[in-house]
């Protein structure tokens, strides 16, 4: 969406190495409208320095938008660290059962849209809606009012009532599920880290992770269920040998899911783009579910053996 679809709509996006805050600041121009990040990035599971990014965004009078899908509000509250707008794919952890597609926008109401002339959608009359100036009429609710009154009306991007109902049901168990997701993922990450036929493991709550300090700051309750690892064997054989894990591109489900980014979600990228995104041919992205951890480890172990035959 950012690289292709937005470009066709006249919106250009710069992709920044999230390891270096200075790279973000150096990329800001007079045309920059926002900084966008993920609390826990997908697929390489990087933890964003939300507070640092918020400082840069606000220095230049633009909002920080944070995709908090993987962390969920249970593990991280980005607005408390300076984020202005938070988005979620409710399809993942919030509904939790892989049965309802949807998304939400959470507006902090803290961003001043009048501080410069970059946001005329909010500071000039909306001819399609009785000449309303959203920043004047709705004040701290300007962004979310615009999204609901104008863009939902014209683009139709709203959930069906039944999907909303399923998502609300899922929310009732979010806190219980996330604790189990975090527990299982950390146990599996430590197990894989010591495995002789695993090339590497990526999980923010591992002490060996370069993101460990950021995880301790922003993810005090746990680092969610996503983890990445490299298989020292045939990747296709490994995927096909798994019995408990579902091979799919979803995540945040009660069931464990395995994704092979190089052959699925990132297959359309060039070899150079894959390298830039950290996608190697041995890389597997797991969304660890709520099953018994011994069953999860056994499934992985059997698949590793088959991948090496």
C-alpha positions as CSV (number, residue, x, y, z in Angstrom):
1,X,0.0,0.0,0.0
2,X,2.7,2.5,1.0
3,X,5.1,1.7,-1.9
4,X,2.6,1.2,-4.8
5,X,-1.0,2.1,-4.1
6,X,-0.3,5.4,-2.3
7,X,2.1,6.4,-5.1
8,X,-0.7,5.9,-7.6
9,X,-2.8,8.3,-5.5
10,X,-0.1,11.0,-5.5
11,X,1.2,10.2,-2.0
12,X,4.9,9.4,-1.7
13,X,6.2,7.4,1.3
14,X,9.8,7.2,2.4
15,X,11.0,4.0,4.1
16,X,13.4,4.6,7.0
17,X,15.8,2.3,8.9
18,X,14.0,2.2,12.3
19,X,17.3,1.6,14.1
20,X,18.3,5.2,13.7
21,X,16.1,8.1,14.8
22,X,18.3,10.5,13.0
23,X,17.3,8.9,9.7
24,X,13.7,9.8,10.4
25,X,14.5,13.4,11.1
26,X,16.7,13.7,8.1
27,X,13.9,12.4,5.9
28,X,11.4,15.1,7.0
29,X,10.7,17.8,4.4
30,X,8.2,20.6,4.1
31,X,5.8,18.1,2.4
32,X,5.9,15.5,5.1
33,X,2.5,15.0,6.6
34,X,3.2,12.3,9.3
35,X,5.6,9.7,10.7
36,X,4.1,6.2,10.6
37,X,5.5,3.2,12.6
38,X,4.5,-0.1,14.1
39,X,4.9,-0.7,17.8
40,X,6.2,-4.2,16.9
41,X,7.1,-4.3,13.2
42,X,6.1,-7.1,10.8
43,X,7.8,-9.2,9.6
44,X,11.2,-8.5,11.3
45,X,9.7,-7.8,14.7
46,X,11.4,-4.6,15.4
47,X,10.3,-2.5,18.4
48,X,9.7,1.2,17.7
49,X,11.1,4.0,19.9
50,X,7.7,5.6,20.1
51,X,8.7,8.4,22.4
52,X,11.7,9.3,20.3
53,X,9.6,9.3,17.1
54,X,6.9,11.5,18.7
55,X,9.6,14.0,19.7
56,X,10.7,14.3,16.0
57,X,7.2,14.4,14.6
58,X,6.1,17.2,17.0
59,X,9.3,19.2,16.4
60,X,8.2,19.5,12.8
61,X,4.5,20.0,13.5
62,X,3.3,16.6,12.1
63,X,1.5,13.7,13.9
64,X,2.9,10.4,14.8
65,X,0.7,7.5,13.7
66,X,1.4,4.1,15.3
67,X,0.1,0.7,14.2
68,X,-0.3,-1.1,17.4
69,X,-1.8,-4.3,16.0
70,X,0.9,-6.7,17.2
71,X,1.3,-5.2,20.7
72,X,-2.5,-4.5,21.3
73,X,-3.6,-2.0,23.9
74,X,-3.0,-4.6,26.6
75,X,0.8,-4.7,26.0
76,X,1.4,-1.1,24.9
77,X,-0.5,2.3,24.9
78,X,1.3,4.4,22.3
79,X,-0.7,7.6,23.1
80,X,0.9,7.6,26.6
81,X,4.3,7.8,24.9
82,X,3.3,10.7,22.5
83,X,1.5,9.0,19.6
84,X,-1.2,11.1,18.1
85,X,-3.2,8.5,16.2
86,X,-3.2,4.7,16.8
87,X,-4.5,2.1,14.3
88,X,-5.2,-1.6,14.6
89,X,-6.1,-4.4,12.4
90,X,-8.8,-5.9,14.5
91,X,-8.6,-9.0,12.3
92,X,-5.6,-10.1,14.4
93,X,-5.4,-10.1,18.2
94,X,-8.4,-7.9,19.1
95,X,-10.9,-10.4,17.6
96,X,-8.4,-13.2,18.1
97,X,-10.0,-16.1,16.3
98,X,-9.3,-15.3,12.6
99,X,-13.0,-15.0,11.9
100,X,-13.7,-11.3,11.4
101,X,-11.9,-8.7,9.2
102,X,-11.8,-5.1,10.4
103,X,-9.7,-2.2,11.6
104,X,-10.0,0.7,14.0
105,X,-8.6,4.3,14.3
106,X,-8.0,5.7,17.7
107,X,-7.6,9.5,17.8
108,X,-5.8,10.9,20.9
109,X,-7.3,14.4,20.3
110,X,-4.0,15.9,21.3
111,X,-2.7,17.1,17.9
112,X,-3.1,20.7,16.9
113,X,-4.1,20.7,13.3
114,X,-4.0,24.6,13.2
115,X,-0.3,24.9,14.0
116,X,0.7,25.1,10.3
117,X,-0.9,25.0,6.8
118,X,-0.3,21.3,6.1
119,X,-3.7,20.0,7.1
120,X,-6.2,21.9,5.1
121,X,-8.7,19.0,5.2
122,X,-9.2,20.0,8.9
123,X,-8.6,23.8,8.8
124,X,-10.6,24.9,5.7
125,X,-14.3,24.5,4.9
126,X,-15.5,21.1,3.8
127,X,-17.7,22.0,0.8
128,X,-19.3,18.5,0.9
129,X,-20.5,18.9,4.5
130,X,-22.1,22.4,4.8
131,X,-18.7,24.2,4.9
132,X,-17.7,22.8,8.3
133,X,-14.2,23.5,9.4
134,X,-13.5,20.4,11.5
135,X,-10.7,21.9,13.6
136,X,-13.0,24.7,14.7
137,X,-16.3,22.8,14.9
138,X,-15.0,19.6,16.6
139,X,-11.7,20.8,18.1
140,X,-9.9,17.8,19.7
141,X,-12.1,15.4,17.8
142,X,-11.4,17.0,14.4
143,X,-9.5,14.0,12.9
144,X,-11.9,11.3,14.0
145,X,-14.9,13.4,13.0
146,X,-13.5,13.9,9.5
147,X,-12.8,10.2,9.2
148,X,-16.4,9.3,10.2
149,X,-18.4,12.1,8.6
150,X,-16.5,12.4,5.3
151,X,-14.2,9.5,4.5
152,X,-16.4,6.7,5.7
153,X,-19.3,8.2,3.9
154,X,-17.4,8.4,0.6
155,X,-15.1,5.3,0.8
156,X,-17.4,3.0,2.8
157,X,-14.6,1.7,5.0
158,X,-16.6,0.4,7.9
159,X,-17.0,-2.9,9.5
160,X,-20.1,-5.0,9.1
161,X,-22.2,-5.2,12.3
162,X,-21.6,-9.0,12.6
163,X,-17.8,-8.5,12.3
164,X,-18.0,-5.8,15.0
165,X,-20.0,-8.2,17.2
166,X,-17.4,-10.9,16.8
167,X,-14.6,-8.4,17.6
168,X,-16.3,-7.3,20.8
169,X,-16.6,-10.9,21.8
170,X,-12.9,-11.4,21.2
171,X,-12.0,-8.3,23.2
172,X,-13.6,-9.9,26.3
173,X,-10.7,-12.4,26.5
174,X,-7.9,-10.2,25.1
175,X,-6.0,-9.9,28.5
176,X,-6.1,-13.6,29.1
177,X,-5.0,-14.5,25.5
178,X,-2.2,-12.0,25.4
179,X,-0.6,-13.4,28.6
180,X,-0.6,-16.9,27.1
181,X,0.7,-15.6,23.7
182,X,3.6,-13.9,25.4
183,X,4.4,-16.8,27.7
184,X,4.4,-19.4,24.9
185,X,6.4,-17.1,22.5
186,X,9.1,-16.5,25.0
187,X,9.5,-20.2,25.9
188,X,9.6,-21.1,22.2
189,X,12.1,-18.3,21.5
190,X,14.5,-19.5,24.2
191,X,14.1,-23.1,23.0
192,X,14.9,-22.2,19.4
193,X,17.8,-20.0,20.4
194,X,19.6,-23.0,21.9
195,X,18.7,-25.3,19.0
196,X,21.7,-26.4,16.9
197,X,19.7,-26.3,13.6
198,X,18.2,-22.9,13.9
199,X,20.4,-20.1,12.3
200,X,19.0,-17.2,14.3
201,X,16.0,-16.2,16.5
202,X,14.3,-12.8,16.6
203,X,12.2,-12.0,19.6
204,X,12.3,-8.7,21.5
205,X,12.1,-10.2,25.0
206,X,15.2,-12.3,24.5
207,X,18.1,-10.7,26.4
208,X,20.2,-11.2,23.3
209,X,17.8,-9.1,21.2
210,X,19.1,-5.6,20.1
211,X,15.6,-4.4,20.9
212,X,15.5,-5.8,24.4
213,X,15.9,-2.4,26.1
214,X,13.1,-0.9,24.0
215,X,10.9,-3.9,24.8
216,X,11.5,-3.4,28.5
217,X,10.4,0.2,28.2
218,X,7.4,-0.2,25.9
219,X,6.3,-3.8,26.4
220,X,6.5,-4.4,30.2
221,X,3.8,-7.1,30.1
222,X,5.3,-9.1,27.3
223,X,6.4,-8.9,23.6
224,X,3.4,-10.5,22.0
225,X,3.4,-13.7,19.9
226,X,5.4,-12.9,16.8
227,X,8.9,-14.4,16.6
228,X,11.2,-15.0,13.7
229,X,13.8,-17.6,13.1
230,X,16.0,-19.1,10.4
231,X,15.8,-22.8,9.6
232,X,19.0,-24.6,8.7
233,X,17.3,-26.9,6.2
234,X,14.9,-26.8,3.3
235,X,12.3,-24.1,4.1
236,X,9.6,-25.6,1.9
237,X,10.0,-29.0,3.5
238,X,9.9,-27.4,7.0
239,X,6.6,-25.6,6.2
240,X,5.0,-28.7,4.7
241,X,6.1,-30.9,7.6
242,X,4.3,-28.8,10.3
243,X,1.1,-30.4,11.6
244,X,0.0,-28.1,14.4
245,X,1.0,-24.8,12.9
246,X,-1.3,-23.4,10.2
247,X,0.5,-22.2,7.1
248,X,-1.1,-18.8,6.4
249,X,-0.3,-15.1,6.2
250,X,-2.5,-14.1,9.2
251,X,-1.3,-13.5,12.8
252,X,-2.7,-13.0,16.2
253,X,-4.9,-16.0,16.1
254,X,-5.5,-18.4,19.1
255,X,-4.0,-21.1,16.8
256,X,-0.3,-21.1,15.9
257,X,0.5,-19.8,12.4
258,X,3.6,-20.0,10.4
259,X,4.5,-17.7,7.5
260,X,7.3,-18.0,4.9
261,X,7.7,-14.3,3.9
262,X,10.1,-14.9,1.0
263,X,7.6,-17.2,-0.7
264,X,4.3,-15.5,0.3
265,X,3.9,-12.0,1.9
266,X,7.1,-10.6,0.4
267,X,7.3,-12.7,-2.8
268,X,6.5,-9.7,-5.0
269,X,9.6,-7.8,-3.8
270,X,12.9,-7.8,-5.7
271,X,15.9,-9.6,-4.1
272,X,17.3,-6.2,-3.1
273,X,14.1,-5.2,-1.5
274,X,13.9,-8.4,0.4
275,X,17.4,-7.8,1.8
276,X,16.4,-4.3,2.8
277,X,13.3,-5.7,4.6
278,X,15.4,-8.4,6.3
279,X,13.7,-11.3,4.5
280,X,16.1,-14.2,3.9
281,X,15.3,-17.5,2.3
282,X,15.6,-19.3,5.6
283,X,13.4,-16.8,7.5
284,X,10.2,-18.0,9.1
285,X,7.7,-15.8,11.0
286,X,5.7,-17.6,13.6
287,X,2.6,-16.3,15.4
288,X,2.6,-18.5,18.5
289,X,-0.8,-19.6,19.6
290,X,-2.4,-20.7,22.8
291,X,-1.8,-24.5,22.4
292,X,0.2,-26.4,25.0
293,X,3.8,-25.3,24.6
294,X,5.2,-28.8,24.6
295,X,3.0,-29.6,21.5
296,X,4.2,-26.5,19.8
297,X,7.9,-27.4,20.4
298,X,7.3,-31.0,19.3
299,X,5.8,-29.8,16.0
300,X,8.7,-27.5,15.3
301,X,11.2,-30.2,16.2
302,X,9.7,-32.8,13.9
303,X,9.6,-30.3,11.0
304,X,13.2,-29.4,11.5
305,X,14.2,-33.0,11.3
306,X,12.2,-33.5,8.1
307,X,13.6,-30.3,6.6
308,X,17.2,-31.7,6.9
309,X,16.5,-35.0,5.2
